[in-house]
Amino acid sequence: MDWKQVATAPCPVSSALELFGDRWSVLIIRDVMNGVRRFDELVDRLSVSRATLSDRLRRLVQARILVPSEYLDGRGRHRTEYRLTERGWDLRFVLIALREWGDKYVLGEGNEPLRLIDGDSGRDLRLGLIDPESGEVVDPAGARLAPGPAFKLRNDAGAGGLDPGHRSSEGVRA
């Protein structure tokens, strides 16, 4: 498929980034995923302004990534903490991919602050592509994009020249 002929919308990457694509939102999701759920704890841990945190929490709740949950503090006051929805938990794969990329290209081999391990064996885990029919891990170099139900060509591309089997030398682009 010639990527230059594919319409830019709808695009799941662009649409997802509209919901949670700024630095603070991703860090909030990461921390809530790891048990930091209360406003003051998030302010302290992330060193984010209260106004910025309030704005991002509001957006993440509107996007149904987080849900507010009431609790009683030690003085009997009702307070709010934030929990991930199913949509939010499904972002764990995005965060794992970002962590793996950051470990490899930003921090460098041997400088990883945390490892993702199997809880039973203790062996390191890596994100992978899985064939849903066979359950087998697929080499990313062999993966291809194919037209889906909402596939569209760019308005200026015309119908000619589209080869769904075309493989760019760079492989799959999401």
Secondary structure, DSSP 8 states (H G I E B T S, - for coil): --GGGB-SSS-HHHHHHHHH-SHHHHHHHHHHHTT--BHHHHHHHHT--HHHHHHHHHHHHHTTSEEEEEEE-TTS-EEEEEEE-HHHHTTHHHHHHHHHHIIIIII-TT--S---B-TTT--B----EE-TTT--EE-GGG------TT--B-TTT-STT--TT---TT----
